[in-house]
Amino acid sequence: MRLSAVPLFSFVLLAAVVAVGPAAAQEVVDPPDVVLRGIPFQLTLRGGTEPSSWWEVRSASEEILAAGTVTAGAEATASGVLVGSREDLPLTVLVGEASIELAPTLTPGWFSILPPLLAIVLALLFREVVTALVAGVWLGALAVGGFDPIAGTGRFIDRFIVPAVADADHAAIMIFTLLLGGMVGLISRNGGTQGIVDAVAPFASTPRRGRLATWAAGMAIFFDDYANTLIVGNTMRPITDRLRISREKLAYLVDSTAAPVAALIPVSTWVGYEISLIGDGFGIAREQNPDLSGLDANAFNVFIETIPYLFYPLLALLLVVLTSATGRDFGPMRTAEARAASGGGLYRPGAHLAVDTDTEEMSPKEGAPRRWWNAAVPVATVVVVVLAGLYTSGVAVTGPGASLRDVFSESASYDALLWGSLAGVLAAAFLSILQRILTAGECVDALVGGFRAMMLAMIILVLAWSMGAVTEAIGTSSFLALLLSDRVAIELLPAIVFVTSAAMAFATGTSWGTMAIMLPVVIPLIVALGAPDVLPGGPAQPILYGSIASVLAGAIFGDHCSPISDTTVLSSTASACDHVDHVKTQLPYALAVGIVGITVGNVGTAYGLPPVMALAAGALLLVGIVVFIGRPVEAPASVD
C-alpha cells in the first residue's frame, strides 16, 4: 500500500508509538517476588528517553542501597542490593522522573532450600514423586504469593506450571519424548522390537553381555544426553527384560552413561555449552584483572585441559563397566538385581512405572512378523537425522570449513532432536504400512498408545521444570553459592566447588543451570585468590583446571542424585522404571564415585598429584569397592 493511501491520523499514531513505545518506559525488569534476608540480590533497570538518567534504590527508611546512571533505552544493573529486615520494605526505585515501589516477600536464606528439600524427602519416604513435587512447588509458590494460601495456589498454576509447559525448549523436549514414545509404540506393534530381541539374543546371551551392550550403546550415542537416554533405554529395554536385568539396573546404565559421555566428548551439545560458559568466566576475570596476562586463553583449549580433572564423569563410566562386567552390585541395586534374576519381577511389586509397557498398544499385533529391521531402521533414522540436523544447522551459522566442535556448538540441538524423532515415527509407520503389517488406522492407534504410555513421565517433567523455576524465584542458588568462601586454603577450593555445584544441582534439578551460575563465579574467584600462579602455565594451574572441572563434574553428580532432575526422570521413562526406585538404587553408586573423586581427585591434584595418577588411584579404589563390598548375583538358569 502506498503511503498516500494511509489515513493521516494512522501515520501520526504510528509515529507516536515509535517515539514513546516500550523503549521509552522507565521500569524495573522482572522484579523479584522473593528476596532473602541478608543476602544481596540485583535489579535490572531500564532507562527512558532521556540521554542519561540517575537511578537509586532506597529502603523504606530512605536509605540508599544502590545508585548509578542508565542511558536512554539501555539497561543498568543494581548489584548488591541487600534487605536486612521487614522494616526495609517496600523498596523504592527511582529512575529519572519515575518512581517504582517494590514489595517482595522477605524470607530467611534457609527457606530457599525448603521447597526442593521437601520434594526430595517426600519422594524418598513415600516413593511417589508426583505428590512430592506438587508439595514442593506449592511451598515455593506460597512464598511467591506472600504466604497467602489462596494467592500461592494461583501462583502454582499461572507462575510455574503454565510457563513450564509454554517454554519453547521444554515443549521441544516434551514433543521429542512423546514422538520417541510413539515410535516405540509403532515398532512394538509391528513386531520390530521383538525382532531386535531375537536378533540380538545370540550375542547378548547372558546378563553380563546385555549390560555391556547397553553401556556400549550409550557410549556410541555421545552427541546429546536426551537422545542418548531415550534411544538407548527404549531400544535395550526388551533385551534386558529378556535377560532378567532389573529395570533399576537398566535405568542406572542409561543415566550414568548419558550425561558423562556427552560432557566429555568435544563434539556434543553439552561441550559447546560448557565452552561458552568457560569463555564467559574468563571474560569476567579479564574485566576485573585487565593487567593480568594469561586470561586470554582459548576456552576450547581450557576445556580440553580440564578433561583429566573430570573425575566424576570418568570414574562413573568406569563403575558402570566394572559392575556390568563383574556382575557385582551393592546396596539396593543388588536387591533389585537378585529379585529380577530369581524371577521375582523386573521391578518392585507395587512400583509406579514411569512408562506402562504392559498394555495392548505396546505389544506386538497378533501375527506380526518379528523382523529386526522394522525397529533398527527407525532408530537408525533418528540417530542419522539428529546428527545431520546438528551439522547442517551448525554450518548455517559457522559457514563451511568450520571445525566439528564449532559446528556442534552453534547447532540448533532442540530442532535437530525434533526432526530426528519425527523422522523415526515416519520411518516406522512407512515400514509398517509398506509390509501390510499395520493399516494407517492401526499406526495411528499405536502412535497414540505410545503417547499415552508417556503421560506420567510428562507430568513428572513439567513438575520438575516447575521446581526449577521455584528455586530460581526464591533464590536457592544464591543461598547455596554462599558456601563458596575465600577463608579456606586455596587447595581446597576444587573440592568446595564440587560440593557446592553438586548441592545446587541436587536442589534445583538442573546441571546446565548449575553450570551457568557457577562458572562465571568460580573462574574470577580462583583468579582473584591465586593469580598469577593459577593461570594457564602457572605452577598452581591444576587448581584453576580442577575448579572448572569440579563445576561440570559436581553438576552431573548432583543431577544423578536428584529425583527432581529432568535427565533422571527421562532415564526412568526410557527404562520404564519406578522413578524413586531408580534414584534410590543409583544413589549409592553415585556417592561412591563422588567421594572417591573428591578425595583422590579434587584434593589430590590440588596438592600436586598428577591427574593421571589420581584417576588411576580412583580406579583402583572403585575396583576395591566392587570386589570387597559388591556381591555377585546368581545369573538366571535360563533366559528363554
Beta strands, then each sheet from edge to edge (+ up, - down):
strand 1: 27-29
strand 2: 34-36
strand 3: 41-46
strand 4: 52-58
strand 5: 64-71
strand 6: 75-81
strand 7: 91-95
strand 8: 98-102
strand 9: 105-107
strand 10: 328-329
strand 11: 631-632
sheet 1: 1+ 3- 6+
sheet 2: 2+ 9+
sheet 3: 5+ 4- 7+ 8-
sheet 4: 10+ 11-
end
